[in-house]
Amino acid sequence: MGAEDLENNPVYMSSPDDIKKGASTDIYFARTKRILKEAGLEDLKVRMEAHVYTMPRGYEWAVLAGVEEALKILEGVPVDVYSVPEGTIFGRKEPIFVIEGRYIDFVEYETPVLGVLRFASSIATKTARIKKLAGDKAVLYFGLRALHPAVYPAADRAAYIGGADGVSGVLSEKYLGVKPKGTMPHALILAFGDQKAAWYWFAKLYKDETPVIALVDTFYDERVESLMAAELLGKDLSGVRLDTPSSRRGKMREIVEEVRWTLDLHGYKHVKIYVSGGIGEKQVVELRDIVDGFGVGTTISMAPSIDISMDIVAVDRGKGWEPVSKRGKLPGAKTLYRCPPVKNLTVLLGNESPLCEDGKKPEELLVKYIENGRIVKPLPDLEEIRTYVLEQLRHVEVGEII
């Protein structure tokens, strides 16, 4: 990026125009395109299949997200695209996203397509695991500060798809139609120098807009500040949030138990308890029976990568489709079926699908979304995708707690 570009674009990010033109790619794909042209291979057709061969440690499944963005990137490119619905839970070696067409037409789009699928699926999957473990307790995504600001709406979207009950990004309302959630940072309390003043002003300005949840670990013991907030705000106080740093935390469960006991003792049973700060899967399991919700940030933002790769599995050199693949991958075009509730079956394209255990035919998951560059299947809205994920989560287990 030159000085002039940086002046107009103050952060290092690809513009939507760069992405749509295929400029946001790796140099080896740009060079491949030139080589194909110079070698007279413009008409070589390929079928490229996205899949995951290795899941992160402890993962047995993942949630596919980023499909809408990937389709919008490929819209207008003369290819056919097949995908499983966004939000589908899938496993290893399953075809989840397929591009078919002249390789020269879409070679430069592999980088951005994989980028959005991997980024969104990693966040959605980690959120889904945490939501599954949290059960009916609220999970709020507070992890934007761990990411580059260019991807904030994409991260909020992926977390919401994965089952988060709320996201904190202001731009989520503009881009996603999701009203952001969150109350106050420690900085507000430090600015006043008095937690009571901060709680009072927050309640005064926002109690009709959002539940009042007081941050109660800035200056004093969590139990003391929780009671202070309850006595100050009374029925206006919806909950308290404990964001105690690990260096001062001790046994978090015992701190929560103290706070709950004290609030109940003084007649504030209506006040809920939320915990944030370094929350991961183990902390959710430890605390889910005694808290009302979790604020989860870095654990989701820095989620283990869902290693989606894209490989050519069939080529047409003018004489029909031939199955091919590099070493370690399975050649041949494939499709994916599902037996309810969540059992996926990979089948070679053209082969008859096996029957489910109940004798019924499985549902075909891999369906055409783009035909010759035109989107031909309506895309679901965000709430539909999230509901789809939550329904599937009822039928899977997290397995190893990471």
Phi, psi and omega in degrees: 000125179279175182299320181294319179297317182294328178295322181275341184224086194289358173233155182280096182213150174287138174279156175305325179294319177301317183293315182294329180278353182085010181284336178275079184213175175273149184299329182291335175283322176298319179291323177300318180300316180295318180297317179302318181293312182294329182273002179074029181252029181300327186268004178296122179258143179224159170242116181253134187241128174267137183199172176237122178263335180227118176275157174301158181304129178087352181268134174248350181205167177217165178250124179281124177221165182090005184296316181301316179296317180298319179293321179293327176296321184272351179299131181094345176275133186287072180221165168256139181231133176241144179208154166282155182302143177300136183097357180291134172277129185223169181236192183293144173065015181266133178289121185243340182204125187229134175243134182227128179162190176293128185298325183296336182282336185228009183304323183282353183265356180299319182298304182292326179296312177296324181299313181289324180293316182290315181300307184292320181293325179296314180292316181297320182293314179297319178298318180297320178297315180293319179296320178299317180289327182285339180065234183273006177275145185292141173236117179248135181267117182238036192256016186296326184295350177271000187235165173290137184300338181297335186253011183304309180298323180295321180291315177300318180298314181295319179294320179294318175302319182290353175118002177302140180276351177189157177229159189259348187292129178301322182287351179296330179289321181290314187268332187244344186074022180250120181289126183291152179237153181146154183244274189223149174264168174300329182301325179297316182292320179293326178297321177283329186074013185202113184296325180297319179296318179296314179298316181301311183291326176296313180297320181300318186271331192235001186296337178271354183251327185209152174303138180275112179239115185272134173280123195234040180217030186277309185248321186244181175302144182301322180295318181295311183292326178299315180292323177301315181294318180295318180291327180286315190258341177057232183291342177288341181277117179274322183193173175237150179241130177255115182241031187303126179294152184300331181293340181242008194279316187068222178268108186298324181299319181291326176296314179298318179299321177297315181296314181299316181299315183293316179298315180295320182301326184260015174084022181247049181293341180285344184282122181273162181239127177241146182235137177216175179092098178070027182277129175226193185299317183294321180292324177298315179296320182292327191247354190297339181273351184234000176242168181257349179179168184229140167258118186239128183239272187301324180304323179276315182299321180259040183297150173305139185287130170278106194281070178286127175239164180229126185225147172289127180241352177202146178228153175234108181264018179109357182236020181102168185287134176240131175289132178215163170188161172281168180303141176087355178241158183268119180286161175100139177292139185229164170226172187230133178240162177227131167262135183292149002276319182213073176229113185264144181232122177268129184226139175299136182301131181099340177277149178288138181286145175290161178276154175286171183299333180273006178086357181270158178286142179284164177276136177279122182271325185274105185235160184282127176251330179232133175235117181049045175088356183250130178290122187245358179234130180300142179267137181290156176277173187299318181294323177297318180295314180299316179298320178300316179296312182298324178295317179294324181299335178297340188246009177233161177243154180288325183081229181294133177275122184258000000 
